[in-house]
Amino acid sequence: MQLNLTKPICFFDLETTGINISKDRIVEIAILKVHPNGKEERYTQRVNPEMPIPAEVTLVHGISDADVADMPTFLEISKEVHTMIKDSDLGGYNSNRFDIPLLAEELLRADVDFDMKNKVSIDVQTIFHKMEQRTLSAAYKFYCDKNLDNAHSAEADTVATYEVLKSQLDRYDELENDANFLADFSSRKKFADFAGFIIYNKKDEECFAFGKHKGKLVTDVLDKEPGYFGWLLNADFPRYTKKVLTAIKLRAFNNKLS
């Protein structure tokens, strides 16, 4: 089943130096852009992360320091990556919890003002886990009856993710062929930031999802404990989380003035 799209969607996958969203860097990015008319564009680029790739990570994706030594940095490709995805929804495998947050960090680090306004994200892993609970390789075999060769190659994983989603639509009648429905179905909790440090409550108010203020309204905490905001900005939190916190603080300040 082909996707019923009203705007392009970019399926993408990252290979990285590790799993720390704030500190780790991209070593390979692959994007498959699917347009509403079915046209496909592909982009794959290895990246010099400007930091060592741990040996145990190289064992997973097969990319070593020598493989990326002469590759461009993410800063050098950031604008072309953003140009490709800026008009699109996003899709991936475990993308809501890892790939999108880490990509956002890299873009913000390169001074590209990326956010998810007017975008939805479809996480194929969440759909799979809700339906079958397996890995991407097993999902590819289960849904597409194919073996996933070159697993942990960004391009192979990206293409497999797209094919799995199309097969999921064929298999499950309850899945609507609509990007907004699939994004909602593949989400877990409603976060204000990508990394899940700030979550919306039932009234759509931003609350902290961690630490001593877990469950409390962000606006209440920042009002009663202004020093906490400064600590958050200087602590090791993702740039996008800090961006969201700053926006909340500015909104509260403007509301007081109005």
Stockholm file with secondary structure:
# STOCKHOLM 1.0

chainA/1-258         MQLNLTKPICFFDLETTGINISKDRIVEIAILKVHPNGKEERYTQRVNPEMPIPAEVTLVHGISDADVADMPTFLEISKEVHTMIKDSDLGGYNSNRFDIPLLAEELLRADVDFDMKNKVSIDVQTIFHKMEQRTLSAAYKFYCDKNLDNAHSAEADTVATYEVLKSQLDRYDELENDANFLADFSSRKKFADFAGFIIYNKKDEECFAFGKHKGKLVTDVLDKEPGYFGWLLNADFPRYTKKVLTAIKLRAFNNKLS
#=GR chainA/1-258 SS CCCCCSSCEEEEEEEESCSCTTTCCEEEEEEEEECTTSCEEEEEEECBCSSCCCHHHHHHHCCCHHHHTTSCBHHHHHHHHHHHHTTSEEEESSIIIIIHHHHHHHHHHTTCCCCCTTCCEEEHHHHHHHHTCCCHHHHHHHHHCCCCTTTTCHHHHHHHHHHHHHHHHHHCTTSCSCHHHHHHHTCCSCBSSSSSSEEECTTSCEEECSGGGTTSBHHHHHHHCHHHHHHHHHSSCCHHHHHHHHHHHHHHHHHHHC
#=GC SS_cons         CCCCCSSCEEEEEEEESCSCTTTCCEEEEEEEEECTTSCEEEEEEECBCSSCCCHHHHHHHCCCHHHHTTSCBHHHHHHHHHHHHTTSEEEESSIIIIIHHHHHHHHHHTTCCCCCTTCCEEEHHHHHHHHTCCCHHHHHHHHHCCCCTTTTCHHHHHHHHHHHHHHHHHHCTTSCSCHHHHHHHTCCSCBSSSSSSEEECTTSCEEECSGGGTTSBHHHHHHHCHHHHHHHHHSSCCHHHHHHHHHHHHHHHHHHHC
//
